[in-house]
Amino acid sequence: MTEQQMRPLPGKPLADEVTRGVREALAVWTGAEFRPHLVSVLASADEASRVYVHSKARQAGRLGVRFTVRDLGPGAAQDELHAALQALSTDADVHGIVLELPLSPGLDADAALLHIAPRKDVEGLTPANLALIAAGREAEALLPPTPRSVRFLLREVLGDDLRGRRVAVIGPGRTVGRPLTFMLNNRGVTVTLCNEHTRDLTAVLAPQDAVVVAVGHAGLLRPEHVQPHHLVIDAGINVTPEGVVGDALPDLPVRAQTPVPGGVGPLTSALMYQNLVRAVKLQRGEPVE
């Protein structure tokens, strides 16, 4: 296979490597009879969120992490959600908090995230963590797992030193595109951030080394948009009658492409638990890498 022939880029091998490191860290605490406690907060009737919660619970069970679901129901009020997050944030027995998105219609996710303690924010979505990333102070932050997954996968193909690389990010969302743009810039990458109004996407993408798509629009990235030298990382998740698909059509004529499912997803899950380890260390005053 030549460099220009498309090859799949699964996330599971990298996820397995990250998970091994998490197990080693947890084993140290297990010997001291300490188990980190992760709490997932639900405030919607979104079925996909419940699927994700069950997946987190299974992974927690395999790792020996305590996992609790705080289900406020789809009728929860904003004040009730804030009170629950504040209580968890001040509870010394809770080490990580995940607010499952989307919330029920009428609930404000931005306002709710303000009530999660930044050092318990294992998804790295609080304004405090995002501000540290934007300021180039990643060492002090908990980083969002999905953008971290993307950066891992970029290094897998483009090499550990990303300085000078050109990467297009399609989708300026708060969970992937916006933090990823800063995180890549912090590594010396030249980033082109695209959105629904970007004109002549094919021409914009042509000089890029890699294209990251995270919009939530099935089949958005098509063969006419890409070049043989491109690495395509698909962080989109779309539920269709045919199953879960990404934002890029499969088997694009590119250098490498992450599949959906099985690409970014497994690595994101593993990195969230790595964030939990980091969160515990920050809370306990232990050294962090």
C-alpha positions in Angstrom: 0.0 0.0 0.0 1.4 3.4 -1.0 1.2 6.4 1.2 -1.5 7.9 -1.1 -3.8 4.8 -0.9 -6.6 5.3 1.6 -6.3 3.4 4.9 -8.7 3.2 7.8 -7.6 4.9 11.0 -9.4 3.1 13.9 -9.2 4.6 17.4 -9.4 1.4 19.4 -5.6 0.6 19.4 -4.9 4.1 20.8 -7.8 3.7 23.2 -6.5 0.5 24.5 -3.1 2.1 25.1 -4.7 5.0 27.0 -6.9 2.6 29.0 -3.8 0.6 30.1 -2.4 3.8 31.6 -5.6 4.5 33.3 -5.7 1.0 34.8 -2.2 1.4 36.1 -3.1 4.8 37.8 -6.2 3.3 39.3 -4.3 0.3 40.6 -2.2 2.6 42.8 -5.3 4.0 44.5 -7.1 0.6 44.7 -4.2 -0.6 46.9 -5.0 2.3 49.2 -8.7 1.4 49.2 -9.7 4.5 47.2 -12.0 4.4 44.2 -12.7 7.5 42.1 -16.4 8.4 41.8 -17.8 9.6 38.5 -21.4 11.0 38.3 -23.4 11.4 35.1 -26.2 14.0 35.3 -29.2 13.6 33.0 -31.8 16.3 32.4 -33.6 15.2 29.2 -35.5 12.5 27.4 -32.7 12.1 24.8 -32.3 8.4 24.1 -28.8 8.8 22.6 -27.7 10.4 25.9 -29.0 7.3 27.8 -27.1 5.0 25.5 -23.9 7.0 26.1 -24.5 6.8 29.9 -24.8 3.0 29.7 -21.6 2.9 27.8 -19.8 5.0 30.4 -21.2 2.7 33.1 -19.9 -0.4 31.4 -16.4 1.1 31.0 -16.5 2.3 34.7 -17.3 -1.2 35.8 -14.4 -2.7 33.8 -12.0 -0.1 35.3 -13.3 -0.4 38.9 -14.5 3.2 39.0 -17.6 4.0 41.0 -20.3 5.3 38.6 -23.6 7.0 39.6 -26.3 8.4 37.4 -28.2 11.5 38.7 -31.3 11.5 36.5 -33.3 14.7 37.0 -35.8 13.7 34.4 -36.9 15.7 31.3 -39.0 18.1 33.3 -36.2 19.4 35.5 -36.1 23.1 36.0 -33.0 25.2 35.5 -32.6 26.0 39.2 -33.0 22.3 40.1 -30.2 21.4 37.6 -28.0 24.2 39.0 -28.6 23.0 42.6 -27.7 19.4 41.7 -24.5 20.4 39.9 -23.4 22.6 42.8 -24.1 19.9 45.3 -22.0 17.4 43.4 -19.2 20.0 42.9 -18.9 20.5 46.7 -19.3 16.8 47.6 -15.8 15.5 48.5 -17.0 11.9 47.6 -17.5 13.0 44.0 -14.4 13.3 41.8 -15.8 13.7 38.3 -19.0 15.2 36.8 -20.5 14.7 33.3 -23.4 16.8 32.3 -25.1 14.8 29.5 -26.0 17.0 26.5 -28.3 17.9 24.9 -30.5 19.1 27.8 -34.3 19.3 27.6 -35.7 22.2 25.5 -35.7 25.3 27.6 -32.7 24.4 29.7 -29.5 26.5 29.2 -26.4 24.3 29.0 -24.0 27.3 29.2 -25.6 28.5 32.4 -25.6 25.0 33.9 -21.9 24.4 33.1 -21.0 27.4 35.3 -22.1 25.3 38.3 -19.6 22.5 37.7 -16.3 22.8 39.6 -13.6 23.1 36.9 -11.4 20.4 38.6 -14.3 17.9 38.4 -15.2 18.8 34.8 -13.9 15.6 33.1 -15.3 16.7 29.8 -13.4 20.0 29.8 -16.4 22.1 28.9 -16.6 24.6 31.7 -15.6 28.2 30.8 -12.7 28.0 33.2 -11.1 25.0 31.4 -11.9 26.4 28.0 -10.3 29.8 29.0 -7.1 28.0 30.1 -6.9 26.3 26.8 -7.4 29.5 24.9 -4.7 31.2 27.0 -2.2 28.4 26.1 -2.2 27.0 29.7 -3.3 23.5 28.9 -1.1 22.0 31.7 -3.5 23.6 34.2 -6.7 22.5 32.5 -8.9 19.4 32.0 -9.0 19.1 28.2 -12.1 18.1 26.3 -11.7 14.4 25.3 -13.0 14.6 21.7 -10.5 17.3 20.6 -7.8 15.4 22.4 -8.8 12.3 20.5 -8.5 14.3 17.2 -5.0 15.5 18.2 -3.9 11.9 19.1 -5.1 10.7 15.7 -3.4 13.5 13.8 -0.1 12.6 15.4 -0.6 9.0 14.5 -0.4 9.8 10.8 1.3 13.2 10.6 3.9 12.6 13.3 4.4 13.7 16.9 5.6 17.2 15.9 2.6 19.0 14.4 4.3 22.4 14.1 3.7 23.9 10.7 1.0 21.4 9.7 -2.2 22.8 8.1 -5.5 21.5 9.4 -9.0 22.5 8.5 -11.7 22.2 11.2 -15.2 22.1 9.8 -17.7 23.0 12.5 -17.1 25.7 15.2 -19.1 23.9 17.9 -18.2 24.3 21.6 -17.5 20.6 22.3 -15.1 20.0 19.4 -14.4 22.7 16.9 -13.7 25.7 19.1 -11.5 24.0 21.7 -9.8 22.0 19.0 -8.8 25.1 17.2 -7.0 26.5 20.2 -5.5 23.1 21.1 -4.0 22.7 17.6 -2.8 26.3 17.7 -1.1 25.6 21.0 0.9 22.9 19.1 2.0 25.2 16.3 -0.6 24.1 13.8 -2.0 26.5 11.2 -5.7 26.1 11.6 -8.5 27.1 9.1 -11.9 27.1 10.9 -14.8 26.5 8.5 -18.5 26.8 9.0 -21.8 26.5 7.2 -21.1 29.8 5.4 -17.6 28.9 4.1 -17.5 29.5 0.3 -15.8 27.1 -2.2 -15.0 24.4 0.4 -13.0 22.4 -2.1 -10.6 25.2 -2.7 -10.3 26.0 1.0 -9.5 22.4 1.9 -7.1 21.7 -1.0 -3.8 22.9 0.6 -4.6 21.3 4.0 -2.7 18.3 5.5 -5.8 17.2 7.4 -9.5 17.8 7.5 -11.5 17.5 10.8 -15.3 17.4 10.4 -17.5 17.8 13.5 -20.9 19.3 12.4 -23.5 16.7 13.0 -24.5 16.6 9.3 -24.4 13.1 7.7 -22.5 13.0 4.4 -21.4 16.6 4.6 -17.8 15.8 3.4 -17.9 14.2 0.0 -15.3 13.0 -2.6 -15.3 16.3 -4.5 -14.1 18.1 -1.4 -11.0 16.1 -0.6 -7.5 15.4 -2.1 -5.5 12.2 -2.1 -3.0 13.6 0.4 -5.6 14.5 3.0 -6.1 12.8 6.4 -9.8 12.9 7.3 -10.8 12.7 11.0 -14.6 12.4 11.3 -15.9 13.4 14.7 -19.5 13.6 13.6 -22.2 11.3 15.1 -25.5 10.9 13.2 -28.2 8.3 13.9 -29.9 7.2 10.7 -32.2 4.4 9.8 -29.2 2.5 8.5 -27.2 3.0 11.7 -24.7 5.5 13.1 -22.7 7.4 10.5 -20.3 10.3 10.5 -20.2 13.6 8.8 -18.0 12.3 6.0 -19.0 9.7 3.5 -17.1 6.5 4.1 -14.1 5.4 1.9 -13.2 8.8 0.6 -10.2 8.9 -1.8 -7.7 10.2 0.8 -4.6 9.1 2.6 -6.3 8.0 5.7 -9.8 8.3 7.3 -11.3 7.5 10.7 -14.4 5.2 10.5 -17.7 5.9 12.2 -18.3 4.2 14.5 -14.9 3.0 15.8 -12.7 6.0 15.1 -12.8 9.0 17.4 -15.4 7.5 19.7 -13.4 4.7 21.5 -10.5 7.1 22.1 -12.8 9.8 23.4 -14.2 7.4 26.0 -10.7 6.3 27.2 -9.5 9.9 27.4 -12.5 10.9 29.6 -11.4 8.3 32.1 -7.8 9.6 31.8 -9.3 13.0 32.6 -10.9 11.5 35.7 -7.5 10.3 36.9 -6.1 13.8 36.3 -9.0 15.4 38.1 -8.5 13.2 41.2 -4.8 14.1 41.2 -5.6 17.8 41.0 -8.2 17.5 43.8 -5.9 15.5 46.1 -2.9 17.7 45.4 -0.9 14.9 43.8 1.6 15.6 40.9 0.1 15.6 37.4 1.9 15.2 34.2 
